Amino acid sequence: MLKDKNILIGITGGIAAYKICGLIRLFKKNGANVKVTATPNALNFVTELTLSTLSQEQIYTEQFNTKDRKPEHIALCDWADVFVIAPASANTIGKIANGLCDNLLTSLACAFQKQLFVAPAMNTGMYNNIAVQKNIETLKITGVKIIEPDTGFLACGTNGVGRLAEIDRIYKCIEDYFQQNSVLKGKKIVVTAGGTKENIDPVRYIGNYSSGKMGTAIADAAAAYGADVTLIKTFPLNRSYRTVDVKSAQEMFHAVSDEFLQKNADILVMTAAVADYKPEICENLKIKKENNDELTIKLVKNPDILQEMCKKKNASQQIIGFCAESNNLLEYAKEKIQKKGCDYLIANDISSKDTGFSSDYNEVYVIDKNLKTTKIDKDTKQNIAMKIMELLYGKN
Ligand SMILES: Cc1cc2nc3c(=O)[nH]c(=O)nc-3n(C[C@H](O)[C@H](O)[C@H](O)COP(=O)(O)O)c2cc1C
């Protein structure tokens, strides 16, 4: 599984740094290419000579080394398939969670757009510190995979949580990731995300509260499963897969028709919150406030993208719809999947304050054509997206 994979290992200043020598050997033994970046503090715990001998590569520590005209943090990001920070100190976790880039390792973590793994290792007090836990949670909701520490005897002489995960477990996480990465290889997936904006005049629009986080998580999960992803979105976002920007439901309709029907993609996931109605007339000039107390805007129906795509798709294409309801969730969802004719419908309850629109968390029901319903309990949107992929396409 790891043969010829490019693995970048990041080592920080923790006592468990020496254990990474074993991890480098394990990766190398199984055919991976390994490069190592280390914080200056990490080199107090393990020597450059040891690391470079084991990885058979130079060790990258210098942020301002641009000898081949490409800064190291860009060149290494391009090279690596995954980036594994182990051990990850409380200090470095805090910096990455807050986008700080004061050394090569933290700059790499900030610039890296593929899968980042972080294996925290520290004293129990540090690990349980609220700020550290908050930073770990921030990393989780931005899609970083945390390799949870073990509980046991720590170097500081105490027993508790904070021990670096066993090397075999770290290795297994990376192996599982690459295995997962081959499940949808060769499949083209189109995902829509965000709320559409329907213009009233050049400065005003009718919109909705959709943040696009669930759709982004779905696109990220599909990419992690190895799919060729196109994300049609209504908000700014940088990703290594293809993205297409749209604003209105009409623009989204054209983009989806083009990417899914014309280009014959395999799967469409309609996560976007598409406006059902738009103003009949979009004024060319800003509407001025007049003396009258009322303004009437006539709304007309937008195309129903999900229904249209379900009608026009060919037999081998698959469509997954999303629905957001504030009451009678399952009843409406089951009606909707039958009416629209999609293969699966993911239903989420937007009445709950801590899940749904704009939240980093969600709780969903996955309904299939036969109305078989599977609940996925509350979790980060990233984990919900991975669980949806696992449910629909299996682990490998
Ligand atoms: C002997 C020793 C062991 C340490 N072990 C850890 C550790 O396991 N985890 C941790 O988060 N910090 C540990 N620290 C503290 C870090 O080295 C310190 O926070 C440092 O600033 C981390 O720098 P870095 O994140 O840039 O590598 C240790 C410090 C010393 C002196």
The ligand as a Gaussian input file, in Angstrom:
#p B3LYP/6-31G(d) Opt

LIG

0 1
 C       13.034000      17.415000      28.340000
 C       11.849000      18.079000      27.689000
 C       10.818000      17.302000      27.218000
 C        9.719000      17.894000      26.636000
 N        8.702000      17.096000      26.170000
 C        7.613000      17.653000      25.612000
 C        6.566000      16.841000      25.128000
 O        6.594000      15.612000      25.183000
 N        5.474000      17.464000      24.571000
 C        5.390000      18.823000      24.473000
 O        4.361000      19.313000      23.979000
 N        6.388000      19.617000      24.918000
 C        7.488000      19.074000      25.481000
 N        8.513000      19.885000      25.923000
 C        8.390000      21.328000      25.751000
 C        8.711000      21.722000      24.317000
 O       10.001000      21.309000      23.962000
 C        8.555000      23.242000      24.146000
 O        7.195000      23.594000      24.334000
 C        9.043000      23.719000      22.809000
 O        8.775000      25.099000      22.730000
 C        8.392000      23.017000      21.636000
 O        8.884000      23.560000      20.440000
 P        8.384000      23.129000      18.993000
 O        6.920000      22.955000      19.082000
 O        8.768000      24.276000      18.116000
 O        9.119000      21.911000      18.607000
 C        9.635000      19.307000      26.508000
 C       10.693000      20.075000      26.972000
 C       11.781000      19.486000      27.558000
 C       12.908000      20.339000      28.032000

